[in-house]
Amino acid sequence: MRKIGVGLVGWGTVGCGVVQTLRDNAGLIESRLGTAIELRKVADLDLDRPRPVSVPREILTTNADDILDDPEIQIVIELMGGLNAARTIITRALEKGKYVVTANKALLAHAGNELFELALRQGRSIGFEASVAGGIPLIKSLREGLAGNRINKIFGILNGTANFILTRMTEEKLSFSAALKEAQELGYAEADPTLDIEGIDTAHKLAIASAICFGTSVQFDKVHIEGISKIDPVDIQFAEEFGYQLKLLAIARQTNGGLEMRVHPTLIPRTHVLASVKGAYNAVHIEGNAVGDIMLYGMGAGMMPTGSAVVSDLIDIARDILSNTPSRVPPLAFQPGRLQDIPIKSISDVFTSYYFRFSAVDRPGVLSKISGILGKHRISIEAVIQKGRHRQDSVPLVMITHEALERDVRNALDEIDKLDVLLAPTPLIRIEDNC
């Protein structure tokens, strides 16, 4: 019986999940595929550190060339992470006529266009289901399940670490630093959590998913990115009084003025299904012109969920190998010659609603001064909350607006924050009422 030979570069957490899934479900995979997937070699620089899953010593190596040069290995799994070394491994694998599976969203966000082009020239393919939303089959859903739809918008929670932190800040009224520390202690956050908490990881994933949705190249450099490190728990509490929940959202939508791609803290109605997504879970809401609204939900990271996504790519590619139909589904869903150069909107040109919290001195006329400036910049107030003193020297004046142009909002806040009745810069959080 013919076997599909596989080599794994990077024997870390996700690599262990791949090994475990291939081992636990070997019979099931063979029944569905009609042949076996054989893990022939595993490469990692450190073979001796403890791991939850073991492999036979004879298939271990510290040299990735042992995988790249093995003619019996048809698919190379890249799980080493990082940019330069991983790019070299994938490039060499493709040039040697091998297929590739990767979970490396950062690499695909930065160099995916070039790697996809190389794969097509070589008559090979790159599987990258695990690069976006972990165990949730988002890429396959967009490329195949929704292939008959024009996607109007996609938005959701694509980083479990950030969602865990915001959940703890909401439910336990923790500070950002306390919630981050808890996330690190529980293994949800890295020692250096920058990619997660500053929205960069989410933006990597949004850039990849948006390219598939809208038929354009991967354009990570055009994504507007803001993180959650400056969120104050008091804003979460005030938002709840207005009926909103705070999430770090990835948002992409087609508009008459171009494509919006943005990642930032966002207030959504408490009644929206995404508001109930808690802890380290991910969820993605998609609107298609034929299917309507759908949502995918599940674990966005972790050894077994992400390992499951890698194995799904292995099976898909193995089917293509067995039927001799390489690159049956284009990497970005559209035929290469049909990708469009869609203009990307600047955040300054986005229309949405806003939440402001002004730290004002406690004296008459403050609200009228602020509302006068907002009105001058074409910003209409929807609701206001004015409390007693929040800090010894200031009174919080909290408001939400109707939809306004971001450029007007920024100009208004620049003017307002120069008033002598304001004691601190004004926090701004965007609102998506119609998400």
C-alpha positions as a Markdown table, in Angstrom:
| # | Residue | x | y | z |
|---|---|---|---|---|
| 1 | Met | 0.0 | 0.0 | 0.0 |
| 2 | Arg | 1.3 | 3.4 | -0.9 |
| 3 | Lys | 2.1 | 5.7 | 2.0 |
| 4 | Ile | 2.4 | 9.5 | 2.1 |
| 5 | Gly | 5.7 | 10.4 | 3.7 |
| 6 | Val | 5.8 | 13.4 | 6.0 |
| 7 | Gly | 8.6 | 15.3 | 7.7 |
| 8 | Leu | 8.1 | 17.7 | 10.7 |
| 9 | Val | 10.4 | 20.7 | 11.2 |
| 10 | Gly | 9.8 | 22.1 | 14.7 |
| 11 | Trp | 8.9 | 19.7 | 17.5 |
| 12 | Gly | 7.3 | 22.1 | 19.9 |
| 13 | Thr | 3.8 | 22.3 | 21.3 |
| 14 | Val | 1.9 | 22.2 | 18.0 |
| 15 | Gly | 4.3 | 19.6 | 16.6 |
| 16 | Cys | 3.4 | 17.4 | 19.6 |
| 17 | Gly | -0.2 | 17.9 | 18.7 |
| 18 | Val | 0.4 | 16.8 | 15.2 |
| 19 | Val | 2.3 | 13.6 | 16.3 |
| 20 | Gln | -0.5 | 12.8 | 18.8 |
| 21 | Thr | -3.3 | 13.3 | 16.3 |
| 22 | Leu | -1.5 | 11.2 | 13.6 |
| 23 | Arg | -1.0 | 8.5 | 16.2 |
| 24 | Asp | -4.4 | 8.5 | 17.8 |
| 25 | Asn | -6.4 | 8.7 | 14.6 |
| 26 | Ala | -4.1 | 6.7 | 12.3 |
| 27 | Gly | -6.8 | 4.1 | 11.4 |
| 28 | Leu | -9.5 | 6.8 | 10.9 |
| 29 | Ile | -7.2 | 8.8 | 8.6 |
| 30 | Glu | -6.3 | 5.8 | 6.6 |
| 31 | Ser | -10.0 | 4.9 | 6.2 |
| 32 | Arg | -10.8 | 8.4 | 5.0 |
| 33 | Leu | -7.8 | 8.8 | 2.8 |
| 34 | Gly | -7.3 | 5.3 | 1.5 |
| 35 | Thr | -3.7 | 5.2 | 2.5 |
| 36 | Ala | -1.5 | 5.9 | 5.5 |
| 37 | Ile | 0.3 | 9.1 | 6.4 |
| 38 | Glu | 3.8 | 8.1 | 7.7 |
| 39 | Leu | 5.8 | 10.5 | 9.8 |
| 40 | Arg | 9.3 | 9.6 | 8.6 |
| 41 | Lys | 11.4 | 12.3 | 10.3 |
| 42 | Val | 11.2 | 15.0 | 13.0 |
| 43 | Ala | 13.8 | 17.8 | 13.1 |
| 44 | Asp | 14.4 | 20.1 | 16.0 |
| 45 | Leu | 17.5 | 21.8 | 17.5 |
| 46 | Asp | 16.7 | 20.5 | 21.0 |
| 47 | Leu | 15.7 | 16.8 | 21.0 |
| 48 | Asp | 16.2 | 16.2 | 24.7 |
| 49 | Arg | 13.8 | 18.6 | 26.4 |
| 50 | Pro | 10.8 | 17.0 | 28.0 |
| 51 | Arg | 7.7 | 16.7 | 25.7 |
| 52 | Pro | 4.2 | 15.3 | 26.3 |
| 53 | Val | 4.5 | 13.2 | 23.2 |
| 54 | Ser | 7.5 | 11.0 | 22.2 |
| 55 | Val | 8.6 | 9.7 | 18.8 |
| 56 | Pro | 11.0 | 6.9 | 18.0 |
| 57 | Arg | 14.6 | 8.0 | 18.4 |
| 58 | Glu | 15.6 | 6.8 | 15.0 |
| 59 | Ile | 13.4 | 9.3 | 13.2 |
| 60 | Leu | 14.8 | 12.3 | 15.2 |
| 61 | Thr | 17.3 | 14.7 | 13.7 |
| 62 | Thr | 18.8 | 18.1 | 14.4 |
| 63 | Asn | 19.3 | 18.8 | 10.7 |
| 64 | Ala | 16.4 | 19.9 | 8.6 |
| 65 | Asp | 18.3 | 18.8 | 5.5 |
| 66 | Asp | 17.6 | 15.2 | 6.5 |
| 67 | Ile | 14.0 | 16.0 | 5.7 |
| 68 | Leu | 14.5 | 18.2 | 2.7 |
| 69 | Asp | 16.8 | 15.7 | 1.0 |
| 70 | Asp | 14.7 | 12.6 | 1.7 |
| 71 | Pro | 12.9 | 11.5 | -1.6 |
| 72 | Glu | 10.4 | 9.5 | 0.4 |
| 73 | Ile | 9.1 | 12.7 | 2.1 |
| 74 | Gln | 6.5 | 14.3 | 0.0 |
| 75 | Ile | 5.1 | 16.8 | 2.6 |
| 76 | Val | 7.1 | 19.1 | 4.9 |
| 77 | Ile | 5.4 | 20.5 | 8.0 |
| 78 | Glu | 7.0 | 23.8 | 9.1 |
| 79 | Leu | 6.3 | 24.5 | 12.8 |
| 80 | Met | 9.5 | 26.2 | 13.9 |
| 81 | Gly | 8.0 | 29.7 | 13.8 |
| 82 | Gly | 9.8 | 32.9 | 13.2 |
| 83 | Leu | 10.5 | 34.5 | 9.8 |
| 84 | Asn | 13.9 | 34.0 | 8.1 |
| 85 | Ala | 14.8 | 30.4 | 8.9 |
| 86 | Ala | 11.2 | 29.3 | 8.4 |
| 87 | Arg | 11.0 | 31.1 | 5.0 |
| 88 | Thr | 14.2 | 29.3 | 4.0 |
| 89 | Ile | 12.9 | 25.9 | 4.9 |
| 90 | Ile | 9.6 | 26.4 | 3.1 |
| 91 | Thr | 11.4 | 27.9 | 0.0 |
| 92 | Arg | 13.8 | 25.0 | -0.2 |
| 93 | Ala | 11.1 | 22.4 | 0.3 |
| 94 | Leu | 9.0 | 23.8 | -2.6 |
| 95 | Glu | 12.1 | 24.1 | -4.8 |
| 96 | Lys | 12.7 | 20.4 | -4.2 |
| 97 | Gly | 9.2 | 19.6 | -5.3 |
| 98 | Lys | 7.7 | 19.0 | -1.9 |
| 99 | Tyr | 4.4 | 20.2 | -0.6 |
| 100 | Val | 4.3 | 22.3 | 2.6 |
| 101 | Val | 2.0 | 22.7 | 5.6 |
| 102 | Thr | 2.6 | 25.6 | 8.0 |
| 103 | Ala | 1.0 | 27.3 | 11.0 |
| 104 | Asn | 3.2 | 30.3 | 10.6 |
| 105 | Lys | 0.8 | 33.2 | 10.3 |
| 106 | Ala | 3.5 | 35.9 | 10.8 |
| 107 | Leu | 5.5 | 34.5 | 7.9 |
| 108 | Leu | 2.5 | 34.3 | 5.6 |
| 109 | Ala | 1.4 | 37.8 | 6.6 |
| 110 | His | 4.8 | 39.1 | 5.6 |
| 111 | Ala | 5.9 | 36.8 | 2.8 |
| 112 | Gly | 2.9 | 34.7 | 1.9 |
| 113 | Asn | 2.4 | 36.3 | -1.6 |
| 114 | Glu | 5.9 | 35.3 | -2.7 |
| 115 | Leu | 5.6 | 31.8 | -1.2 |
| 116 | Phe | 2.3 | 31.2 | -2.8 |
| 117 | Glu | 3.6 | 32.3 | -6.1 |
| 118 | Leu | 6.6 | 29.9 | -5.7 |
| 119 | Ala | 4.3 | 27.0 | -4.8 |
| 120 | Leu | 2.2 | 27.6 | -8.0 |
| 121 | Arg | 5.3 | 27.8 | -10.2 |
| 122 | Gln | 6.5 | 24.5 | -8.7 |
| 123 | Gly | 3.1 | 22.9 | -9.2 |
| 124 | Arg | 2.9 | 22.4 | -5.4 |
| 125 | Ser | 0.7 | 23.8 | -2.6 |
| 126 | Ile | 1.0 | 25.2 | 0.9 |
| 127 | Gly | -1.5 | 24.2 | 3.5 |
| 128 | Phe | -2.1 | 26.9 | 6.2 |
| 129 | Glu | -5.3 | 26.1 | 8.0 |
| 130 | Ala | -3.5 | 26.2 | 11.3 |
| 131 | Ser | -2.3 | 29.7 | 10.7 |
| 132 | Val | -5.6 | 31.4 | 11.5 |
| 133 | Ala | -7.9 | 30.6 | 14.4 |
| 134 | Gly | -6.2 | 27.4 | 15.5 |
| 135 | Gly | -8.6 | 24.4 | 15.4 |
| 136 | Ile | -11.4 | 26.4 | 13.8 |
| 137 | Pro | -11.7 | 25.4 | 10.1 |
| 138 | Leu | -11.8 | 29.0 | 8.9 |
| 139 | Ile | -9.5 | 28.8 | 5.9 |
| 140 | Lys | -11.3 | 25.8 | 4.4 |
| 141 | Ser | -14.7 | 27.4 | 5.1 |
| 142 | Leu | -13.7 | 30.5 | 3.2 |
| 143 | Arg | -11.9 | 28.8 | 0.3 |
| 144 | Glu | -14.3 | 26.0 | -0.2 |
| 145 | Gly | -17.5 | 26.0 | 1.9 |
| 146 | Leu | -18.3 | 29.6 | 1.0 |
| 147 | Ala | -16.8 | 29.6 | -2.5 |
| 148 | Gly | -20.1 | 30.4 | -4.0 |
| 149 | Asn | -20.5 | 33.6 | -1.9 |
| 150 | Arg | -19.4 | 37.1 | -2.2 |
| 151 | Ile | -18.1 | 37.9 | 1.2 |
| 152 | Asn | -19.3 | 41.3 | 2.5 |
| 153 | Lys | -17.6 | 41.3 | 5.8 |
| 154 | Ile | -15.7 | 39.2 | 8.3 |
| 155 | Phe | -15.0 | 40.1 | 11.9 |
| 156 | Gly | -14.3 | 38.3 | 15.1 |
| 157 | Ile | -12.0 | 37.4 | 18.0 |
| 158 | Leu | -8.8 | 35.9 | 16.7 |
| 159 | Asn | -6.5 | 36.0 | 19.7 |
| 160 | Gly | -7.3 | 33.8 | 22.8 |
| 161 | Thr | -4.8 | 35.6 | 25.0 |
| 162 | Ala | -6.3 | 39.0 | 24.5 |
| 163 | Asn | -9.8 | 37.6 | 24.9 |
| 164 | Phe | -8.8 | 35.9 | 28.1 |
| 165 | Ile | -7.4 | 39.1 | 29.5 |
| 166 | Leu | -10.4 | 41.2 | 28.6 |
| 167 | Thr | -12.7 | 38.5 | 30.1 |
| 168 | Arg | -10.9 | 38.6 | 33.4 |
| 169 | Met | -10.9 | 42.4 | 33.4 |
| 170 | Thr | -14.7 | 42.4 | 32.7 |
| 171 | Glu | -15.8 | 39.7 | 35.1 |
| 172 | Glu | -13.3 | 40.2 | 38.0 |
| 173 | Lys | -12.6 | 44.0 | 37.5 |
| 174 | Leu | -8.9 | 43.2 | 37.3 |
| 175 | Ser | -6.4 | 45.7 | 36.0 |
| 176 | Phe | -4.7 | 44.9 | 32.7 |
| 177 | Ser | -1.4 | 44.1 | 34.4 |
| 178 | Ala | -3.1 | 41.7 | 36.9 |
| 179 | Ala | -5.1 | 39.9 | 34.1 |
| 180 | Leu | -1.9 | 39.6 | 32.0 |
| 181 | Lys | 0.0 | 38.1 | 34.9 |
| 182 | Glu | -2.8 | 35.5 | 35.4 |
| 183 | Ala | -2.7 | 34.7 | 31.7 |
| 184 | Gln | 1.0 | 34.1 | 31.8 |
| 185 | Glu | 0.8 | 32.0 | 34.9 |
| 186 | Leu | -1.9 | 29.8 | 33.2 |
| 187 | Gly | 0.2 | 29.5 | 30.0 |
| 188 | Tyr | -2.2 | 31.6 | 27.8 |
| 189 | Ala | 0.4 | 34.4 | 27.4 |
| 190 | Glu | 4.1 | 34.3 | 26.5 |
| 191 | Ala | 6.8 | 35.8 | 28.7 |
| 192 | Asp | 6.9 | 38.5 | 26.0 |
| 193 | Pro | 3.2 | 39.0 | 25.1 |
| 194 | Thr | 3.6 | 41.9 | 22.7 |
| 195 | Leu | 2.3 | 40.1 | 19.6 |
| 196 | Asp | -0.9 | 39.1 | 21.4 |
| 197 | Ile | -1.7 | 42.2 | 23.5 |
| 198 | Glu | -0.8 | 44.8 | 20.9 |
| 199 | Gly | -3.0 | 43.2 | 18.2 |
| 200 | Ile | -0.2 | 42.2 | 15.9 |
| 201 | Asp | -1.0 | 38.5 | 16.0 |
| 202 | Thr | -4.6 | 39.3 | 15.3 |
| 203 | Ala | -3.6 | 41.5 | 12.3 |
| 204 | His | -1.5 | 38.7 | 10.9 |
| 205 | Lys | -4.5 | 36.5 | 10.8 |
| 206 | Leu | -6.9 | 39.2 | 9.5 |
| 207 | Ala | -4.5 | 39.9 | 6.6 |
| 208 | Ile | -4.5 | 36.3 | 5.5 |
| 209 | Ala | -8.3 | 35.8 | 5.9 |
| 210 | Ser | -9.1 | 39.1 | 4.2 |
| 211 | Ala | -7.1 | 38.1 | 1.1 |
| 212 | Ile | -9.1 | 35.0 | 0.8 |
| 213 | Cys | -12.4 | 36.7 | 1.4 |
| 214 | Phe | -12.0 | 39.6 | -1.0 |
| 215 | Gly | -9.7 | 38.3 | -3.7 |
| 216 | Thr | -6.6 | 40.4 | -3.1 |
| 217 | Ser | -3.0 | 39.8 | -2.1 |
| 218 | Val | -2.0 | 39.5 | 1.5 |
| 219 | Gln | -1.6 | 43.1 | 2.7 |
| 220 | Phe | -0.5 | 43.0 | 6.4 |
| 221 | Asp | 1.1 | 46.4 | 6.1 |
| 222 | Lys | -2.3 | 48.0 | 5.4 |
| 223 | Val | -4.0 | 46.7 | 8.5 |
| 224 | His | -4.7 | 49.4 | 11.2 |
| 225 | Ile | -3.6 | 47.9 | 14.5 |
| 226 | Glu | -4.3 | 48.9 | 18.1 |
| 227 | Gly | -3.9 | 46.6 | 21.1 |
| 228 | Ile | -5.4 | 46.3 | 24.6 |
| 229 | Ser | -2.5 | 47.3 | 26.9 |
| 230 | Lys | -4.0 | 50.8 | 27.5 |
| 231 | Ile | -7.5 | 49.6 | 28.4 |
| 232 | Asp | -8.6 | 50.9 | 31.8 |
| 233 | Pro | -11.2 | 48.7 | 33.7 |
| 234 | Val | -13.2 | 51.8 | 34.4 |
| 235 | Asp | -14.0 | 52.0 | 30.6 |
| 236 | Ile | -15.2 | 48.4 | 30.6 |
| 237 | Gln | -17.5 | 49.2 | 33.5 |
| 238 | Phe | -18.9 | 52.4 | 31.9 |
| 239 | Ala | -19.4 | 50.6 | 28.6 |
| 240 | Glu | -21.5 | 48.0 | 30.4 |
| 241 | Glu | -23.8 | 50.7 | 31.6 |
| 242 | Phe | -24.4 | 51.6 | 28.0 |
| 243 | Gly | -25.1 | 48.0 | 27.1 |
| 244 | Tyr | -21.8 | 47.1 | 25.5 |
| 245 | Gln | -19.0 | 44.5 | 25.9 |
| 246 | Leu | -15.4 | 45.1 | 25.1 |
| 247 | Lys | -13.5 | 42.8 | 22.7 |
| 248 | Leu | -10.4 | 43.0 | 20.6 |
| 249 | Leu | -11.9 | 42.6 | 17.2 |
| 250 | Ala | -10.5 | 41.9 | 13.7 |
| 251 | Ile | -12.7 | 43.7 | 11.2 |
| 252 | Ala | -12.7 | 43.6 | 7.4 |
| 253 | Arg | -15.4 | 44.8 | 5.1 |
| 254 | Gln | -16.0 | 45.9 | 1.6 |
| 255 | Thr | -17.2 | 49.5 | 1.3 |
| 256 | Asn | -17.8 | 51.9 | -1.6 |
| 257 | Gly | -14.5 | 53.6 | -0.7 |
| 258 | Gly | -12.4 | 50.5 | -0.5 |
| 259 | Leu | -11.6 | 47.7 | 1.9 |
| 260 | Glu | -11.5 | 48.2 | 5.6 |
| 261 | Met | -9.0 | 46.1 | 7.5 |
| 262 | Arg | -8.6 | 47.0 | 11.2 |
| 263 | Val | -7.8 | 45.5 | 14.5 |
| 264 | His | -8.6 | 47.4 | 17.7 |
| 265 | Pro | -10.5 | 47.2 | 21.0 |
| 266 | Thr | -14.2 | 47.4 | 20.1 |
| 267 | Leu | -17.5 | 47.8 | 22.0 |
| 268 | Ile | -20.2 | 45.5 | 20.7 |
| 269 | Pro | -23.8 | 45.1 | 22.0 |
| 270 | Arg | -24.1 | 42.7 | 24.9 |
| 271 | Thr | -26.8 | 40.9 | 22.9 |
| 272 | His | -24.4 | 40.1 | 20.1 |
| 273 | Val | -23.3 | 36.5 | 20.0 |
| 274 | Leu | -19.6 | 37.5 | 20.0 |
| 275 | Ala | -20.1 | 39.2 | 23.4 |
| 276 | Ser | -20.6 | 35.7 | 25.0 |
| 277 | Val | -17.3 | 34.4 | 23.7 |
| 278 | Lys | -15.1 | 34.2 | 26.8 |
| 279 | Gly | -11.7 | 33.0 | 28.0 |
| 280 | Ala | -9.2 | 31.8 | 25.4 |
| 281 | Tyr | -11.8 | 31.0 | 22.7 |
| 282 | Asn | -12.0 | 32.4 | 19.2 |
| 283 | Ala | -15.0 | 33.2 | 17.1 |
| 284 | Val | -15.4 | 34.5 | 13.6 |
| 285 | His | -18.6 | 36.0 | 12.1 |
| 286 | Ile | -18.9 | 36.0 | 8.3 |
| 287 | Glu | -21.5 | 37.6 | 6.1 |
| 288 | Gly | -21.9 | 36.1 | 2.6 |
| 289 | Asn | -24.4 | 37.4 | 0.0 |
| 290 | Ala | -26.0 | 33.9 | -0.4 |
| 291 | Val | -25.5 | 32.2 | 2.9 |
| 292 | Gly | -26.2 | 35.2 | 5.1 |
| 293 | Asp | -24.6 | 35.4 | 8.6 |
| 294 | Ile | -22.6 | 32.4 | 10.0 |
| 295 | Met | -20.3 | 32.1 | 13.0 |
| 296 | Leu | -17.4 | 29.7 | 13.6 |
| 297 | Tyr | -16.4 | 29.1 | 17.2 |
| 298 | Gly | -13.7 | 27.1 | 19.0 |
| 299 | Met | -10.3 | 27.0 | 20.5 |
| 300 | Gly | -8.0 | 29.3 | 18.6 |
| 301 | Ala | -4.7 | 27.8 | 19.8 |
| 302 | Gly | -3.3 | 24.9 | 21.8 |
| 303 | Met | -1.5 | 21.7 | 21.2 |
| 304 | Met | -4.4 | 19.5 | 20.0 |
| 305 | Pro | -6.7 | 22.1 | 18.3 |
| 306 | Thr | -3.8 | 23.5 | 16.2 |
| 307 | Gly | -2.4 | 20.0 | 15.6 |
| 308 | Ser | -5.8 | 19.0 | 14.3 |
| 309 | Ala | -5.7 | 21.8 | 11.8 |
| 310 | Val | -2.3 | 20.8 | 10.6 |
| 311 | Val | -3.4 | 17.2 | 10.1 |
| 312 | Ser | -6.5 | 18.4 | 8.1 |
| 313 | Asp | -4.1 | 20.1 | 5.7 |
| 314 | Leu | -2.0 | 16.9 | 5.5 |
| 315 | Ile | -5.1 | 14.9 | 4.5 |
| 316 | Asp | -6.1 | 17.5 | 1.9 |
| 317 | Ile | -2.7 | 17.6 | 0.3 |
| 318 | Ala | -2.4 | 13.8 | 0.4 |
| 319 | Arg | -5.7 | 13.6 | -1.5 |
| 320 | Asp | -4.3 | 15.9 | -4.2 |
| 321 | Ile | -1.1 | 13.8 | -4.4 |
| 322 | Leu | -3.1 | 10.6 | -4.8 |
| 323 | Ser | -5.4 | 12.1 | -7.5 |
| 324 | Asn | -2.5 | 13.9 | -9.2 |
| 325 | Thr | -4.3 | 17.3 | -8.9 |
| 326 | Pro | -1.8 | 19.6 | -7.2 |
| 327 | Ser | -3.0 | 23.1 | -6.3 |
| 328 | Arg | -6.6 | 22.1 | -7.0 |
| 329 | Val | -7.7 | 24.9 | -4.7 |
| 330 | Pro | -5.7 | 28.2 | -5.2 |
| 331 | Pro | -4.0 | 29.3 | -2.0 |
| 332 | Leu | -6.1 | 32.5 | -1.8 |
| 333 | Ala | -9.2 | 30.9 | -3.3 |
| 334 | Phe | -9.1 | 33.0 | -6.5 |
| 335 | Gln | -7.2 | 32.1 | -9.6 |
| 336 | Pro | -3.8 | 33.9 | -9.4 |
| 337 | Gly | -4.6 | 36.1 | -12.4 |
| 338 | Arg | -7.9 | 37.1 | -10.9 |
| 339 | Leu | -6.6 | 38.7 | -7.7 |
| 340 | Gln | -7.5 | 42.4 | -7.6 |
| 341 | Asp | -5.7 | 45.5 | -6.4 |
| 342 | Ile | -8.4 | 46.7 | -4.0 |
| 343 | Pro | -7.7 | 50.1 | -2.3 |
| 344 | Ile | -7.4 | 49.9 | 1.4 |
| 345 | Lys | -9.2 | 52.6 | 3.4 |
| 346 | Ser | -7.2 | 54.6 | 5.9 |
| 347 | Ile | -8.6 | 54.5 | 9.5 |
| 348 | Ser | -9.1 | 58.2 | 9.1 |
| 349 | Asp | -11.8 | 57.5 | 6.5 |
| 350 | Val | -13.7 | 55.0 | 8.6 |
| 351 | Phe | -17.3 | 55.8 | 9.8 |
| 352 | Thr | -18.3 | 54.3 | 13.1 |
| 353 | Ser | -19.6 | 55.3 | 16.5 |
| 354 | Tyr | -17.4 | 56.1 | 19.4 |
| 355 | Tyr | -17.0 | 56.0 | 23.2 |
| 356 | Phe | -15.2 | 58.8 | 25.0 |
| 357 | Arg | -14.3 | 59.3 | 28.7 |
| 358 | Phe | -13.3 | 62.9 | 29.5 |
| 359 | Ser | -11.5 | 63.5 | 32.8 |
| 360 | Ala | -12.9 | 66.9 | 33.5 |
| 361 | Val | -12.7 | 69.4 | 36.4 |
| 362 | Asp | -15.8 | 69.6 | 38.5 |
| 363 | Arg | -17.2 | 73.0 | 37.4 |
| 364 | Pro | -20.3 | 74.2 | 35.4 |
| 365 | Gly | -20.1 | 74.5 | 31.6 |
| 366 | Val | -17.7 | 71.7 | 30.9 |
| 367 | Leu | -20.3 | 69.6 | 29.0 |
| 368 | Ser | -21.3 | 72.5 | 26.9 |
| 369 | Lys | -17.7 | 73.3 | 25.9 |
| 370 | Ile | -17.1 | 69.7 | 24.9 |
| 371 | Ser | -20.3 | 69.2 | 23.1 |
| 372 | Gly | -19.8 | 72.5 | 21.2 |
| 373 | Ile | -16.5 | 71.3 | 19.9 |
| 374 | Leu | -17.9 | 68.0 | 18.9 |
| 375 | Gly | -20.8 | 69.7 | 17.1 |
| 376 | Lys | -18.4 | 71.9 | 15.2 |
| 377 | His | -16.7 | 68.8 | 13.9 |
| 378 | Arg | -20.0 | 67.1 | 12.9 |
| 379 | Ile | -20.1 | 64.7 | 15.7 |
| 380 | Ser | -23.5 | 64.0 | 17.3 |
| 381 | Ile | -23.8 | 62.8 | 20.9 |
| 382 | Glu | -26.1 | 59.8 | 21.5 |
| 383 | Ala | -25.9 | 59.4 | 25.2 |
| 384 | Val | -24.0 | 60.8 | 28.2 |
| 385 | Ile | -23.2 | 59.6 | 31.7 |
| 386 | Gln | -21.8 | 62.0 | 34.3 |
| 387 | Lys | -20.8 | 60.6 | 37.6 |
| 388 | Gly | -19.5 | 61.9 | 40.9 |
| 389 | Arg | -15.7 | 62.2 | 41.3 |
| 390 | His | -13.9 | 59.2 | 40.0 |
| 391 | Arg | -10.5 | 60.6 | 41.1 |
| 392 | Gln | -9.9 | 63.3 | 43.7 |
| 393 | Asp | -9.3 | 66.0 | 41.1 |
| 394 | Ser | -11.6 | 65.0 | 38.3 |
| 395 | Val | -15.1 | 64.0 | 37.3 |
| 396 | Pro | -15.6 | 61.3 | 34.6 |
| 397 | Leu | -17.8 | 62.5 | 31.7 |
| 398 | Val | -18.6 | 59.6 | 29.5 |
| 399 | Met | -20.4 | 59.7 | 26.2 |
| 400 | Ile | -21.1 | 57.7 | 23.1 |
| 401 | Thr | -21.7 | 59.2 | 19.7 |
| 402 | His | -23.6 | 58.5 | 16.6 |
| 403 | Glu | -21.6 | 57.4 | 13.5 |
| 404 | Ala | -18.9 | 59.9 | 12.6 |
| 405 | Leu | -15.8 | 60.1 | 10.5 |
| 406 | Glu | -12.6 | 59.1 | 12.3 |
| 407 | Arg | -10.7 | 62.1 | 10.9 |
| 408 | Asp | -13.3 | 64.5 | 12.4 |
| 409 | Val | -13.2 | 62.6 | 15.7 |
| 410 | Arg | -9.4 | 62.9 | 16.0 |
| 411 | Asn | -9.5 | 66.6 | 15.2 |
| 412 | Ala | -12.2 | 67.2 | 17.8 |
| 413 | Leu | -10.3 | 65.3 | 20.5 |
| 414 | Asp | -7.1 | 67.2 | 19.7 |
| 415 | Glu | -9.0 | 70.4 | 20.3 |
| 416 | Ile | -10.9 | 69.2 | 23.4 |
| 417 | Asp | -7.8 | 67.8 | 25.1 |
| 418 | Lys | -6.2 | 71.3 | 25.0 |
| 419 | Leu | -9.0 | 72.7 | 27.1 |
| 420 | Asp | -8.0 | 73.8 | 30.6 |
| 421 | Val | -11.0 | 71.9 | 32.0 |
| 422 | Leu | -9.5 | 68.5 | 30.8 |
| 423 | Leu | -7.0 | 66.9 | 33.1 |
| 424 | Ala | -5.9 | 63.9 | 31.0 |
| 425 | Pro | -5.9 | 62.7 | 27.4 |
| 426 | Thr | -9.3 | 61.3 | 26.4 |
| 427 | Pro | -9.6 | 57.5 | 25.8 |
| 428 | Leu | -11.4 | 56.6 | 22.6 |
| 429 | Ile | -13.0 | 53.2 | 21.9 |
| 430 | Arg | -14.8 | 52.5 | 18.6 |
| 431 | Ile | -18.3 | 51.0 | 18.7 |
| 432 | Glu | -19.7 | 48.5 | 16.2 |
| 433 | Asp | -23.5 | 48.5 | 16.7 |
| 434 | Asn | -24.3 | 46.8 | 13.4 |
| 435 | Cys | -21.6 | 44.1 | 13.4 |
